[in-house]
Amino acid sequence: MRNELTVLAVAFGYLALLFVIAAWGDRRAEQGRSIIGSPTIYALSIAVYCTAWTFYGSVGRAAESGPSFLLIYLGPTLAMLLAPFVTRKMVRIAAAQRITSIADFISARYGKSAGLGALVALIALIGITPYIALQLKAITLSYAVLVDYPLAAGERLDSAPFWADKSLWVALVLAVFIILFGTRHLDASERHEGMVAAIAFESLVKLAGFLAVGVFTVFVLYRSPAELFARVAETPALTDILGLSAVPGGALGWVGTLVLAFLAFLGLPRQFQVMVVENVDERHITRAAWLFPLYLLAINLFVIPIALAGLLGDTGGDPDSVVLTLPLAAGAEGLPLLVFIGGMSAATGMMIVETIALSTMVSNQLVMPLLLRSRRLSRGGQGALAGWVLGVRRLAILAILLLGYGYHALVGDAYSLVTIGLVSFAAAAQFTPALLIGLYWRGANRLGAGLGLAGGFTVWAWTLLIPGFAQSGWLDAGFLAHGPFGIDWLRPYAMFGLEGWDIYTHSLLWSLVANVGLLVGVSLFTRQSPLEQTQAALFTEALHPRLDQASLHHGQTPRGELRALLDRYLGAATSARVFAGEPEQGADQPAPAALVARAERALAGALGSASARVLIDSVVRGEALDLPALLSILDTTSETLEMNRRLEQKSRELERIGSELRQANTRLRELDRLKDEFVAMVSHELRTPLTSIRAFAEILRDHHDLPDDKREHFLEVVVRESQRLSRLIEEMLDLARLESGRLTLHPERLDLAALARHGIEAVQHPQQEHGIVLDVAIEVDEAPVIGDPDRLEQVIINLLDNAGKFADATTPRVRLTLARHKRHYRLAVEDNGPGIAEEERERVFEKFHQIQRPDDAAQRGRPRGSGLGLPISRGIVAHLGGRLWVEDAPTLGGACLVMELPEAPHAAA
Amino acid sequence: MTKVLVVDDEPNIVLSLEFLMQEAGFEVMTAEDGETALARVADEPPDLVLLDISLPGIGGFDVLERLRADPALARLPIIMLTAHGREVEREKGLALGADDYVTKPFSTRTLVDKVKALLDEGER
């Protein structure tokens, strides 16, 4: 028995501390020195996920069904892994569209539909109220345990008059707190910095409280984990709890619970509030993606040891309050109070955020759209409506908390904490399909989302909510066993004859089948309105925005009316901020589209996107956003884009043509230069023999008294140089024909081996005179190729001549080989000369290229080449489909010229 | 005896020039490339040089420049021979200090006259 006054004083003292923190946070935000601009605070605020249900209920669930409670935390862990993609996209959209809640988000995605927003708000209100009740129940229960232990433990709460019920007072105090810190600004999309700071602080408190019990249990009560588990091992009944078999519904139940937690984490209004609406900086998501799962790990670390200790030492109480009864039974002094505060922080944190989220939905999605229809109201004076909005929201806060209290007072006792939590989870999970599918599938439409939500919600209500009432004794439970009106396949826990599943997995399966099935099915077969199409595009393309919303406004909006509208709904100060920077013009002047868009966003921040759309439409003259108008705007835009694209293409083309012309010009100049060079070279090559001929002819003319031998020598020179001149002219003509493609070849099937022998005969005699040793290695009997025999022989002789010229001066050697190589024949002529340097090997095939020899003196007396033989040879070989190149001589060590020709096909029989 | 150096890489042209100069009464030295030509001049300075422009290795213009760079040879008469009939080469040769310029194929009489004229001029 503890002093009730002490406990109350501590509890209210704690709430007062929250007030201080929240006030400080708001003060700093107003001064522009935010205290929540940190990814750690962001991650801690997400930990509002851990409620009294975690704090007390996890141990309860572990005591009943082993480690399955972890699934409730694995689901969010998975969701957080996706947060850098999914949540970031939502944060972007929420910031751009001034989203105030998940109902607003879904409404905005599906064409700013007021009906859809109202539906989401209604489902949230019905689905989440039990969850709020659960928190109140936890506070009341823990208070009773703390004050009356061991008397009250295990007892039902008595039916004391409501004014004596502590949970009512907790609800009222919280209502004041939330009204103070949750409705400071009219703009619900503005951040509640004080509240976020208080929530982050609460997350630390509950973690500390829970870890304290854990450490106390494992290290004080049992001195070490080993001792605790040794004790457990002695009790066979307990070891089963550690196994995986204890999960209701078996393996299917595991998957069901995991999916449920995953979907609920994304669909719970309070998680959307802290993760999306209150997000200050999308970069914070990255740290939260691992820090929040780490928090979950820490808070679950001692759940099993505490549960086991609770089962071992009979503390005499409900498993949901073991966390509290364990230290109480051990007679600890301060610890139970710390645990109580921890539990209270978990409960109040959830209630604060959830109530703010719900009240925003109720005011913006349920009440305001109705009020806007009342003509009397909309004629109110300046700022009059701003007051209304805040008033509605404050009333909603009070109403939601009282609703929670009512549920707690009437139904609450029938369920364990876990049960209530899971029922709410299943309701919140219904939002996730419309949310996620709408984020990635542009085709999802309003009708599909609405029917999906309604269908999923109906199934949820039938399979979880109504049976819950029945089990509490508010309804006749007969339909549970036999179905409504005796219709067997509609039994709430065994729809369509599906039996043996745990009720949550069962409900989740059928509600998701209805929800996703309707959403996808109806979307596939119905059309979207233009506004829906626009919003769907803006949402799905949020990370790569292409359309500017401002350009989609159409029609004339007089500035004066727009100004009046903002004055009425947002007050003069906010209205002035929206108009700031706009040049002063007459009230009848049309407002620019960007200003209209800004005004709509400002209204959306206060009233939600659907109401904002209705209000803007009321001042737009002419057809606002009808289909043809929208399409024509889009067309104009795409036409302009198309025109720009074409112009760009044209200019690129011109640029390309210009650069091609420049290149062609450069090439022509290069060709011109090459032609000049060629002419100069030809002239040089022709003049050289001509010079000798003329000189000796003149000498013979002027000197009649020459000795006979000299005369004959000179005449011989004239004859040889004349031959050289004709050969040169012949070669140049060949080359010209080769280059112009007019060289006439007479290809026929021939034997390259025979041709090679022929060529050797032709050069053998003169080469022997110069002492050149010629080796021949023809390794094939026959080498059938297609070629012009005269031209090919010319090539072979040219190769042999060249080799002879460049062979070693003292012991000249030349070697010809002919061999088959794959489907070709290779004729190689090598010498034992100095060889040809790598970089010279292609240049020898250039016209008039003369290879310089170091010992040029050795060349004296041998006829010089024209520098055209190799280019012509290469041309001929190429014409016959072969190749000619230079490589290292394999046996003689000098240069080696290789001619390769394809094998001729077998002669037709 | 007056010495003439004939520099050309075409053996038959060297042969013809050698004969013509001998017939004109000069002693003849020959070289078939620029390096040999420079070596010959260093060994035994000639009285006149017939210098082909396109030579293997050190080209005719380079030989001309090097000869003119030596003050002792500054007044050595040099006739350039070329198979390229381009005006720019003629200009370049004269600018570099050649005394005359003969295009191949040349008239033997004219060439011999030019050689004699240059040698006479030098004696005076």
Interface residues (C-beta under 8 A of the other chain):
Chain A: A680 S683 H684 E685 R687 T688 L690 T691 S692 I693 R694 A695 F696 E698 I699 D702 H703 V717 E721 Q852 D856 A857 R860 G861 R864
Chain B: D9 E10 P11 N12 I13 L15 S16 L17 F19 L20 E23 E32 D33 S54 P56 G57 A83 H84 G85 R86 K104 P105 F106 S107 T108 R109
